[in-house]
Amino acid sequence: MRPDEAMEKSLIIALQTALHELGFDPNGIDGWAGANTKSAAADYLAARQVRDTPPPIVFAGAGKRLDDWDLPVIGARIGVGEDHVHAVIDVEAAGSGFDEEGRVRMLFEPHVFYRELGPGLERDRAVAAGLAYPRWGQRAYPRDSYPRLLAAIAINENAALRSASWGLGQIMGFNALLAGYPDARAMVTAFIVDEELHLAAMVAFIIASGLDDELRRRDWSGFARGYNGASYAVHGYHTKLAAAYAKWARIPDTPIPEAA
């Protein structure tokens, strides 16, 4: 046997031994790369690919709505009543964390996607497809943002999820860490389950952003500036928040059950 043949055989034996230990039986450790060894190696690579690539997100799931007492219980964590929380929810997500198809309520922002992608081929693809542009307001928003989102995910999933606002509080994906999640995917996946998680994330974001004081004292301009950005007044977020709060203040609060 030539030295190179001996080396090749020893490498195959090492491969077969590793496959066997990993649970992919090559049907013997003999140093020959036959059909069984090749099949075991292919099975290992396929299994590794499945583990390394997370499954696609299905944006509709259990979709549990808020219980009546979720608002006062979670609002109490920052010293506000349910009227304050109702106001934010009404203005940010029209009172619901899920859309008509049971998906997490979402708005995809192409100007954020442009920023998240940064210069390069991915952004060039997104711009060519009409999925990204430099400034807000360059094009009208479609009624349903999900087709845009799915097309953006095909280019770069993480950037796409970070470029949309999600759930009851319409929290931007790039703010997932402030909302208590390691990344946008984890936040969105949680939101599929229960609106209570949307509300808890919204409160976590308010605390992390230092906006709880503004909310407690009903400083709607200060709150809207921090929550919606510097152009909040253009969209009237502060006046909408004030009106929503006034509406809910006229409605009796939900009593908190002792078990809650």
Secondary structure, DSSP 8 states (H G I E B T S, - for coil): --HHHHHHHHHHHHHHHHHHHTT---SS-SS---HHHHHHHHHHHHHHHHHHS-----SBS--B---TTHHHHHHGGGT--HHHHHHHHHHHHTT-SB-TTSBB-EEE-HHHHHHHH-SSHHHHHHHHTTS--SSTTSS---S--HHHHHHHHHH-HHHHHHTEEETTTTEEGGGTTTTT-SSHHHHHHHHTTBHHHHHHHHHHHHHHTT-HHHHHTT-HHHHHHHHH-TTTTTTTHHHHHHHHHHHHHTS------TT-
